[in-house]
Amino acid sequence: MKRFRMTIGRKIGMGFGLFIFFAALVLLLTNRTLERSRQINDQINQVYSPSVDALVRLRNLIVNAHMLIKHWALVESIPTAREKTSLVALTSQDLPGLLDRIDTLSANWDKEEVALVNRVFNEMDRMFAMHEKIKEMLPSLESYSDPLIYLERNDMAEEGGPLDEQTDKVLADLDVLLAMQEAKRRQLSNGMIRSFDSLKFFVLYLGMGLVLVGLVAAFLIIRGIVGPVQRLRAVLIGLGRGVFPKTRIRAGNDEIGEMSQALMGLIDGLKRTTDFSHAVAAGDFETEYKPLSDEDVLGHALLKMRAELGERERVLEMKVRERTDEVVRQKEEVERQSRRVVELYKNVTDSIHYAKRLQQSILPPEKRIREMLPESFVFYRPKDIVSGDFYWFERVGRKVIFAAVDCTGHGVPGAFMSLVGHNGLNQAVKEHGHIRPSEVLEDLNRIAFNALHKDREQALVRDGMDMALCAFDPEERILEYAGANCPLYIVRDGAILQYAPDKIPIGGFELDGRPFTDHRVQLKKNDVVYIFSDGYADQFGGPRGKKFLYRRFRELLVDISTYPPDEQHRALQSMFNEWRGAHEQVDDILVIGVRA
């Protein structure tokens, strides 16, 4: 039977195999725990936290509706009173969306919770039926004078009456449902904490095991590999100095033992031939050497080798000098080409920076914008040195015309397109006298089309621009808007109004297509108007590297709409930087805000 050998490979493999086993075990347990924690976190964030928030909102909405309907019943008021219009808006706008949200979330609830929420909905139907009855009894101010209606509405809306009882019943069931949802959320949170505690336990003790395995592997390697290698190293260093070892190396039963035996054989051979090889080993090809005899084959071979090595050294020195001269010439050529590249790069960069100054010269200064629209801001962030987005402001009589323009591409191509768009806007408004947004866009479309498609024999240029254009009368607070693929948002009383653009690019392939649509809006005081390019919503970032999207953009505009213009600008910039993180900016960004 062949004797088993504990080779170096087996020693290292055994040590690192144990280490890898424990490391894989730690990794497996950690991954399983983190996956379970992620599932719990998804349940909390996607089901129970949104459910609790939605139910709290529903409870607040019911309380507000109850207060408003009692005011309707007990306080004489006209149909357009603020409390009545607020109640109508609450039940017709806020309530349906919230109920749809709760119905969607309830798909992930238990049967008991679904049954309870259905009961809440039924009780709410009866409660709002009472609301409708009161509204029908009291449609006008004169109806409050009817004595029969007076008795009936007092009976229904008095303190502790049917309306209060029905509302209390709805709120009681809703509180029970809220408590159940909150309890489940706390239960899941506690489960996540316990999962991380178990992970901490596994990592601590298995980590100690890894340390122990590492120490054992290090001990085996030092004793079985490093020690013999150090002895071999000492012998080789001595041989490098021309010193032979005084004792023989004890050979082991592994690859290092075989190396030790081979080395001792080499040392014996060197001792037998050292007197014949000193001169050649020293590298001194001029030294005198005489063979021991005519039959000394090794001595004659050394003489011949010395002569050949001397000749080769002279040839190599000559080639080295030639190669050195060639390398010097190549280096000088490379340096010359490098200087040329640097010069060309500087010229191109200087040209782009000059183009940036030209582009900035067409943008209205902040001071002029504030003179025309004091309560306004422009958030402008190009992706490159020059931009494909630009903004345009002009006063014509009592109206201020302003636009947010997104040209095809970004960088230098987008900058050239922005010059076409800027000149076209000036020509359409200042020279041709157009004021209505739809007429300006149609005239600009013709101007851009003629500029981009002069030669019909060539392939059509697939460039153009998207734009939102507004004409605002500050005195009357009347806003006219037309858009080419760029919408208009108006934030009013915490809600956002959207006006869709025409799906027609400026400078497209058709001049005689459908016309642009005008939207005329009577603004209210403190309404905030927003026009923008698509760069903000298309930016990648966040914890998962996804787009910001228009939904999140609209929520941000609603949140900051009450801020002063400068603070809105800072809020947009802060949110953009936080969302983008380490991601690269993907497009030029432009957002214009104007408060009525």
Order of alpha helices (4+ residues) and beta strands (2+ residues): alpha-alpha-alpha-alpha-alpha-alpha-alpha-alpha-alpha-alpha-alpha-beta-beta-beta-alpha-alpha-beta-beta-beta-beta-beta-beta-beta-beta-alpha-alpha-beta
